[in-house]
Amino acid sequence: MSKNDCNPTSSTSVLINTLIVQEISTLINNNQFNEALEYLKSLTEQQIYDNTWDLCTYLLDLSEKPSDKLCNEYELYSQDALIYVAEHGNPREMLIIMLEQTDKFISDEAFLFHIKLFLIIIKRLPLKPSLITSIDDILSLLKCHLTALELPTINNDFAGKDLLVFNHDQRVTHLLKLTQFYIDFICQLRDYFSTTNINNIFSILTKYLISLLQEPLSSLSYEPINSQESSSFTLIRPLLDCLFTLNPNPIQLINDKEQQSILIYLLLTKNNYFSLLPCVYSSYFYLILSIPSIQQLSNDHEHVMLTEKACVLVSN
C-alpha cells in the first residue's frame, strides 16, 4: 500500500475523532449531561480507544469549568466519562495526558479522583519493565503536590496544648488527608503487584513511602499529646505497616543516609515497630545510624518538639 493510500484513512480517522468530541460538547452546552454520557457509552471500544487523546483533553478541561449550581454538573459528568474512558480507552495515551496535568490537583476530591484513574490505568497497562517507570512518574507527581502544601510554622514556644492546636490546624489535617489517600494508593499497588512477577516494583513503592517521612511528614509531630496518640502518628501507622509488608528490612533499600536516619529514628521511638527490624543488629547500631536525624532535629527550631525525645535517646 502506498503512502498516498494511507492518507485518506488517516484524515477520516481524525475527522471522526473530532466529530465525537464535538457531539459531546454540543450536548454538554445544551445541559444534556445524561444524553452525553449515553452517547459516549454507545461508541464502540475501538472508537474510544482511537479517540482517547481528544476525549481526555476535553474532559479534563471540562472538569474545571465552574457552575452556578450546588452540584457542578460539568465536574460530575467529566468524572463519570473519564472513568469510562480509562476503562475502555488507550491507557498509555491517557497516562501521558494525566501526567501533564500537574496543575489540576486543586482539591482533596480531585487528588483522590486522579488516584482512582491512575489505578484503573495501571491495571490495564501491559506487565512490562516500562510499567515501573510509569509508576515512578505517577508517585513522583502525586508526591510533588503533597510537598507543595503549606504548613503552619512551629516555634520555640510550642508546648503540649500548642501542639494540639497545630495538629488540628486545617492545613495539617489537609496534608494528612491527602497523604492517607497516597498511602492507600501504594497499598493497593502492593496488593495488585503481589500477584505478578514484575521485579523491583516493591522497591519503588518502598522508596516513596520512606520519602514521605523526609518530606512532607518530617514537619509533623508524632509525639503523644495529653497521653493521646497524635493524629500524625495515626497516619504513620498504615505507612509503617505497609512498609514492612513490602520488605521485612526496608532500611537495606535506602541508599540516602538522611532518609535512612529519619526512618530509624522514628522506629527507635516506637518500640512495637522497632521490634520488627532484623535482630542481627543491636539497638546501639541502629542508634548510631539515627544520629544524623537526631542532630538535625536538635538544631532545627521547626522541629523543637522532638528535641527532648532526641536528647533522651542520645543520653541512653
C-alpha positions in Angstrom: 0.0 0.0 0.0 1.4 3.4 -1.0 1.8 6.4 1.3 -1.0 8.2 -0.6 -3.3 5.3 0.0 -2.9 5.7 3.8 -3.6 9.5 3.9 -7.4 9.3 3.3 -7.9 6.8 6.1 -5.8 8.9 8.5 -7.8 12.1 7.6 -11.1 10.3 8.1 -10.0 9.0 11.5 -9.0 12.5 12.6 -12.4 13.8 11.4 -14.3 11.1 13.2 -12.5 11.8 16.4 -13.1 15.5 16.1 -16.8 14.9 15.5 -17.1 12.6 18.5 -15.8 15.4 20.8 -17.9 18.0 19.0 -21.1 15.9 19.5 -20.4 15.5 23.3 -19.5 19.2 23.5 -22.8 20.2 21.9 -24.8 18.0 24.3 -23.0 19.4 27.3 -23.5 23.0 26.1 -27.2 22.2 26.0 -27.1 20.8 29.5 -27.9 17.3 28.2 -25.5 15.5 30.6 -27.3 12.2 30.7 -27.5 12.1 26.9 -23.8 13.0 26.6 -22.9 10.0 28.8 -25.2 7.7 26.9 -23.6 8.9 23.7 -20.1 8.1 25.0 -21.2 4.7 26.1 -22.8 4.0 22.7 -19.4 4.3 21.0 -17.5 1.2 20.1 -14.4 0.4 22.2 -12.3 0.9 19.1 -13.7 4.4 18.7 -13.0 5.3 22.3 -9.5 3.7 22.1 -8.7 5.7 18.9 -10.2 8.9 20.4 -8.6 8.7 23.9 -6.3 11.7 23.5 -9.1 14.1 22.3 -11.6 12.8 24.8 -9.3 13.1 27.8 -8.1 16.6 26.8 -11.7 17.8 26.5 -12.9 16.1 29.7 -10.1 17.2 31.9 -10.7 20.7 30.8 -14.4 20.4 31.3 -13.9 19.1 34.9 -12.6 22.6 35.8 -15.5 24.5 34.3 -17.3 26.4 37.0 -21.0 26.1 37.6 -23.6 28.3 39.4 -25.4 25.2 40.8 -24.9 23.4 44.1 -23.5 20.4 42.3 -21.2 21.1 39.4 -22.7 19.1 36.5 -19.6 19.6 34.4 -17.3 18.0 37.1 -19.8 15.2 37.7 -20.1 14.3 34.0 -16.4 14.6 33.3 -15.6 12.2 36.2 -18.1 9.6 35.0 -16.8 10.0 31.4 -13.1 9.9 32.4 -13.7 6.7 34.4 -15.4 5.1 31.3 -12.6 6.2 29.0 -10.0 4.9 31.5 -11.7 1.5 31.4 -12.1 1.3 27.6 -9.6 3.8 26.0 -5.9 3.7 25.3 -4.3 3.5 28.8 -0.9 4.7 27.6 -2.2 7.9 25.9 -4.4 8.6 28.9 -1.5 8.2 31.3 0.6 10.6 29.3 -2.1 13.3 29.3 -2.7 12.9 33.0 0.9 13.2 33.9 0.9 16.5 32.1 -1.9 17.8 34.4 0.5 19.0 37.1 -1.8 21.9 38.0 -5.0 20.0 38.2 -4.8 18.7 41.8 -6.6 21.6 43.4 -8.7 19.8 46.0 -8.9 16.7 48.1 -11.6 15.3 45.8 -9.6 16.0 42.6 -6.5 14.4 44.1 -8.4 11.3 45.1 -10.2 11.1 41.8 -6.9 11.2 39.9 -5.5 8.4 42.1 -8.6 6.4 41.2 -7.9 7.0 37.4 -4.3 6.1 37.8 -5.1 2.8 39.4 -7.5 1.9 36.6 -4.9 2.8 34.0 -2.1 0.9 35.7 -4.1 -2.3 35.8 -4.8 -2.0 32.1 -1.1 -1.4 31.1 0.9 -4.5 30.0 3.1 -6.0 32.7 6.4 -4.8 31.2 9.5 -3.3 32.8 8.4 0.1 31.4 5.4 -0.1 33.8 7.8 0.5 36.7 8.9 3.8 35.1 5.3 4.8 34.7 4.5 4.1 38.4 7.6 6.0 39.4 6.3 9.0 37.4 2.9 8.8 38.9 4.1 8.5 42.5 6.5 11.3 41.9 3.9 13.6 40.5 1.4 12.9 43.3 4.1 13.5 46.0 5.1 16.8 44.4 1.6 18.1 45.3 2.0 16.8 48.9 5.3 18.6 49.4 3.9 21.8 47.9 1.2 22.1 50.6 1.7 24.9 53.1 2.0 24.0 56.8 1.9 26.3 59.9 5.3 27.2 61.5 6.4 25.7 64.8 8.5 27.9 67.1 10.4 27.6 70.3 7.4 28.5 72.5 5.3 25.5 71.4 4.1 23.3 74.3 1.6 20.4 74.6 -1.5 22.5 74.0 0.1 24.3 71.2 0.9 21.0 69.5 -2.7 20.0 69.9 -3.7 23.2 68.1 -1.0 22.6 65.5 -2.3 19.0 64.8 -5.9 20.4 64.4 -4.8 23.2 62.1 -6.8 22.9 58.8 -3.5 22.9 56.8 -2.2 20.0 58.8 -5.4 18.0 58.5 -5.5 18.7 54.8 -2.0 17.3 54.4 -2.9 14.2 56.5 -6.0 13.5 54.4 -4.2 13.7 51.1 -1.2 11.7 52.4 -3.7 9.0 53.6 -5.0 8.8 50.0 -1.4 8.5 48.8 -0.6 5.7 51.3 -3.8 3.8 50.4 -2.8 4.0 46.7 0.6 2.5 47.4 -1.1 -0.3 49.4 -3.5 -1.0 46.5 -0.5 -1.2 44.1 1.3 -3.5 46.5 -1.8 -5.9 46.6 -2.1 -5.8 42.8 1.5 -6.5 42.0 1.9 -9.1 44.7 0.2 -11.5 42.2 2.6 -10.6 39.3 6.2 -11.3 38.6 7.2 -7.6 38.0 10.7 -7.2 39.5 11.7 -4.1 41.5 8.1 -2.7 41.9 8.2 -3.2 45.6 11.4 -1.3 45.9 9.8 1.6 44.1 6.8 1.6 46.4 9.1 1.3 49.4 11.2 4.3 48.2 8.1 6.6 48.0 6.8 5.5 51.4 10.1 6.3 53.0 10.5 9.6 51.1 7.2 10.7 52.8 8.9 10.6 56.1 11.5 13.0 55.0 9.2 15.4 53.2 6.5 16.4 54.0 5.8 14.3 57.1 9.1 15.3 58.9 7.4 18.6 59.7 4.7 17.0 61.8 4.7 15.8 65.4 4.3 12.1 66.2 4.6 12.6 70.0 1.6 11.8 72.2 -0.4 14.8 73.3 -2.1 14.6 76.8 -1.3 10.9 76.7 -3.3 10.6 73.5 -1.8 9.4 70.2 -1.3 12.3 67.8 -3.2 12.4 64.6 0.1 12.4 62.7 1.1 9.1 64.2 -2.3 7.7 63.5 -1.5 8.4 59.8 2.0 6.9 60.1 0.8 3.6 61.4 -0.6 2.3 58.0 2.5 3.7 56.3 4.8 1.7 58.6 2.5 -1.4 58.3 2.7 -1.2 54.5 6.4 -0.6 54.6 7.2 -3.8 56.5 4.9 -5.8 54.3 6.8 -4.6 51.2 10.2 -5.6 52.8 11.0 -7.1 56.2 14.1 -4.9 56.3 13.2 -1.6 54.5 16.4 0.0 55.8 18.5 -2.1 53.4 16.8 -0.5 50.4 17.7 3.1 51.5 20.8 4.5 50.0 20.2 8.0 51.2 21.7 8.3 54.7 19.3 11.1 55.7 16.2 9.0 54.7 17.8 6.0 56.5 18.4 8.1 59.6 14.9 9.5 59.7 13.2 6.1 59.4 15.4 4.5 62.1 14.8 7.4 64.5 11.1 7.1 64.1 11.3 3.3 64.6 13.5 3.8 67.7 10.9 5.9 69.3 8.1 3.4 68.6 9.0 0.1 70.3 6.4 -2.0 68.6 7.8 -1.1 65.2 11.4 -1.2 66.2 11.0 -4.8 67.2 10.2 -5.7 63.6 13.7 -4.8 62.5 16.1 -7.7 62.0 17.6 -8.7 65.3 21.0 -9.3 63.8 21.9 -5.7 64.6 22.0 -4.3 68.1 20.0 -1.3 69.3 23.2 0.6 69.7 24.0 0.1 66.0 20.6 1.5 65.0 21.1 4.4 67.3 24.4 5.2 65.6 22.6 5.2 62.3 19.9 7.6 63.6 22.4 10.2 64.9 22.2 12.4 61.7 18.5 12.7 62.2 18.8 13.4 65.9 21.3 16.1 65.3 19.1 17.7 62.6 16.1 17.7 64.9 18.2 19.2 67.8 19.4 22.1 65.6 16.1 22.7 63.7 13.8 25.1 65.5 10.9 24.0 63.4 11.3 20.5 64.9 11.8 21.7 68.5 9.0 19.5 69.8 11.2 16.4 69.1 14.4 17.8 70.6 13.6 16.4 74.1 13.0 13.0 72.7 16.2 13.1 70.7 18.3 14.2 73.7 16.9 11.3 75.8 17.9 8.8 73.0 21.4 10.3 72.9 21.8 10.1 76.7 20.7 6.5 76.8 
